[in-house]
Amino acid sequence: MKKGHTYRHGRRGLTLVEMSVAMTISSVMFLAVMNVLASNHKNFNQTYERVNGQLTREATEARAIFEVLARQSTMRTYRIWTDGSAREYAEVYYYHDQGAPTLDRYAQFCFDPGATTLTVEYGAGHLAWDGTENRWYYDGGATTYVIAHHVTACTFTQLGPTMSMSAVLNDGKVDLPVTVTATRHNE
């Protein structure tokens, strides 16, 4: 045997206590790393849902449809109103064909707080003089499309040639405000 080193019965290695301490430290480090990974995974899923989720898709679609139809509409004829059941409406009129002599299409946006939906109805019609005022006469064949579900608030406003829609969509987790303003271009 060499001097300065003592071995018991010629065995080398770790004691049970040393092994237990090493395993405990390794377990704590492993749990810390797993906690960080789980937190990052949860944050990724939340961010992905906010960017690509149903609520965001509906908000984007509502913005696009309102903007396109409002930009096509005439500056002279429109209606914004609220009925007795707290529904909000915005109705715009536009030309199906730019060469048409009269307005021949309409789009009516409707927010129904009872159903928490935002819809658009569009179809054919014509503006005519009924002896006392201009009135819109529908020719039938209207199509109604649900733009967004889970709408908790929506208002339509008009200032000069611009029309605005401000809405709030809520899926039970987060409020997503949607605001769009479009300038009506047709005479």
C-alpha positions as CSV (number, residue, x, y, z in Angstrom):
1,M,0.0,0.0,0.0
2,K,1.1,3.5,-0.7
3,K,1.4,5.9,2.2
4,G,-1.2,8.7,2.5
5,H,-4.0,6.7,1.0
6,T,-6.1,4.3,3.1
7,Y,-8.5,1.9,1.5
8,R,-10.9,-0.2,3.3
9,H,-10.7,-3.8,2.3
10,G,-9.2,-2.7,-1.0
11,R,-12.5,-1.2,-2.4
12,R,-12.8,2.1,-4.2
13,G,-16.1,4.1,-5.0
14,L,-18.8,6.2,-3.5
15,T,-20.7,5.8,-0.3
16,L,-24.5,5.5,-0.2
17,V,-24.7,9.0,1.3
18,E,-22.6,10.5,-1.5
19,M,-24.7,8.8,-4.1
20,S,-28.0,10.0,-2.4
21,V,-26.7,13.6,-2.4
22,A,-25.7,13.4,-6.0
23,M,-29.1,12.0,-7.0
24,T,-30.9,14.7,-5.1
25,I,-29.0,17.5,-6.7
26,S,-29.5,15.9,-10.2
27,S,-33.3,15.6,-9.5
28,V,-33.6,19.2,-8.5
29,M,-31.8,20.3,-11.6
30,F,-33.9,18.0,-13.8
31,L,-37.1,19.4,-12.2
32,A,-36.0,23.0,-12.8
33,V,-35.2,22.3,-16.5
34,M,-38.6,20.5,-16.9
35,N,-40.4,23.4,-15.3
36,V,-38.7,25.9,-17.7
37,L,-39.6,23.7,-20.7
38,A,-43.2,23.3,-19.6
39,S,-43.6,27.1,-19.0
40,N,-42.1,27.8,-22.5
41,H,-44.5,25.3,-24.1
42,K,-47.5,26.9,-22.4
43,N,-46.4,30.4,-23.5
44,F,-45.9,29.2,-27.0
45,N,-49.3,27.6,-27.1
46,Q,-51.0,30.8,-25.8
47,T,-49.1,33.0,-28.3
48,Y,-49.9,30.7,-31.1
49,E,-53.6,30.7,-30.2
50,R,-53.7,34.5,-30.0
51,V,-52.0,34.8,-33.4
52,N,-53.8,32.0,-35.3
53,G,-56.9,31.2,-33.2
54,Q,-60.5,31.4,-34.2
55,L,-61.0,34.8,-32.5
56,T,-58.1,36.4,-34.5
57,R,-59.4,34.9,-37.8
58,E,-62.9,36.2,-37.1
59,A,-61.5,39.7,-36.3
60,T,-59.4,39.8,-39.4
61,E,-62.4,38.7,-41.6
62,A,-64.7,41.2,-40.0
63,R,-62.2,44.0,-40.7
64,A,-61.7,42.9,-44.3
65,I,-65.4,42.5,-45.2
66,F,-66.4,45.8,-43.6
67,E,-63.6,47.7,-45.3
68,V,-64.2,46.2,-48.7
69,L,-68.0,46.8,-48.7
70,A,-67.7,50.3,-47.1
71,R,-65.1,51.4,-49.7
72,Q,-67.4,50.2,-52.5
73,S,-70.4,52.1,-51.2
74,T,-71.8,55.4,-52.1
75,M,-71.1,58.5,-50.1
76,R,-74.7,59.8,-50.5
77,T,-76.8,57.0,-49.3
78,Y,-76.3,55.0,-46.1
79,R,-78.1,54.2,-42.9
80,I,-76.9,53.6,-39.3
81,W,-79.4,52.8,-36.6
82,T,-80.3,50.8,-33.5
83,D,-83.6,49.0,-33.2
84,G,-85.7,48.3,-30.1
85,S,-83.9,45.1,-29.2
86,A,-80.5,46.9,-29.0
87,R,-79.3,45.6,-32.3
88,E,-76.8,47.8,-34.1
89,Y,-77.1,48.2,-37.9
90,A,-75.1,49.8,-40.7
91,E,-76.4,49.6,-44.2
92,V,-74.5,50.7,-47.3
93,Y,-75.4,50.8,-51.0
94,Y,-73.1,50.2,-53.9
95,Y,-72.9,49.5,-57.6
96,H,-72.6,45.8,-58.7
97,D,-71.1,47.1,-62.0
98,Q,-69.3,50.4,-62.0
99,G,-71.1,51.3,-65.3
100,A,-74.6,50.8,-63.8
101,P,-76.8,53.9,-63.9
102,T,-78.2,53.4,-60.4
103,L,-77.2,51.7,-57.1
104,D,-78.2,48.1,-57.4
105,R,-76.6,46.3,-54.4
106,Y,-76.7,46.7,-50.6
107,A,-74.9,45.3,-47.6
108,Q,-76.4,45.4,-44.1
109,F,-74.1,44.8,-41.1
110,C,-75.9,43.7,-37.9
111,F,-74.7,43.2,-34.4
112,D,-77.1,41.2,-32.3
113,P,-76.1,41.3,-28.6
114,G,-78.5,38.5,-27.7
115,A,-76.8,36.1,-30.1
116,T,-73.4,37.7,-29.7
117,T,-72.9,37.6,-33.5
118,L,-71.9,40.1,-36.2
119,T,-73.6,39.3,-39.5
120,V,-73.7,40.9,-43.0
121,E,-76.6,40.5,-45.3
122,Y,-76.1,41.5,-48.9
123,G,-78.2,41.4,-52.0
124,A,-79.8,43.2,-54.8
125,G,-82.2,46.2,-54.7
126,H,-82.7,49.6,-56.2
127,L,-83.1,53.1,-54.9
128,A,-86.4,54.7,-56.1
129,W,-88.4,57.9,-55.5
130,D,-91.7,57.0,-53.8
131,G,-93.2,60.5,-54.0
132,T,-92.0,61.8,-50.7
133,E,-88.5,60.4,-50.3
134,N,-85.9,58.1,-51.6
135,R,-86.5,54.6,-50.4
136,W,-84.5,51.4,-50.9
137,Y,-86.6,48.6,-52.4
138,Y,-85.2,45.1,-52.0
139,D,-85.3,42.8,-55.0
140,G,-85.0,39.6,-52.9
141,G,-82.3,37.0,-53.0
142,A,-80.4,38.3,-50.0
143,T,-77.6,36.2,-48.5
144,T,-76.7,36.4,-44.8
145,Y,-73.3,35.5,-43.6
146,V,-72.1,35.3,-39.9
147,I,-68.8,37.3,-39.8
148,A,-67.9,36.8,-36.2
149,H,-69.2,34.9,-33.1
150,H,-68.5,35.9,-29.5
151,V,-69.0,39.6,-30.2
152,T,-69.7,41.4,-26.9
153,A,-69.9,45.0,-28.2
154,C,-70.2,46.7,-31.6
155,T,-70.9,50.2,-32.8
156,F,-71.1,51.8,-36.2
157,T,-70.3,55.4,-36.8
158,Q,-70.1,57.8,-39.7
159,L,-68.2,61.0,-40.1
160,G,-68.3,62.7,-43.5
161,P,-67.3,60.1,-46.2
162,T,-65.8,57.6,-43.6
163,M,-67.6,54.8,-41.8
164,S,-66.2,53.0,-38.8
165,M,-66.9,49.8,-37.0
166,S,-65.7,49.2,-33.4
167,A,-66.2,45.8,-32.0
168,V,-65.0,43.6,-29.1
169,L,-64.7,39.9,-29.5
170,N,-64.3,37.7,-26.4
171,D,-63.8,33.9,-26.3
172,G,-64.0,33.7,-22.5
173,K,-60.3,34.1,-22.1
174,V,-59.4,37.4,-23.7
175,D,-61.0,40.6,-25.1
176,L,-59.9,41.3,-28.7
177,P,-60.8,44.9,-29.9
178,V,-61.5,45.3,-33.6
179,T,-61.6,48.8,-35.1
180,V,-61.8,49.6,-38.8
181,T,-62.4,52.8,-40.7
182,A,-63.1,53.0,-44.4
183,T,-63.7,55.9,-46.7
184,R,-66.6,55.5,-49.1
185,H,-65.4,56.3,-52.6
186,N,-68.4,56.1,-54.9
187,E,-70.6,59.1,-55.7
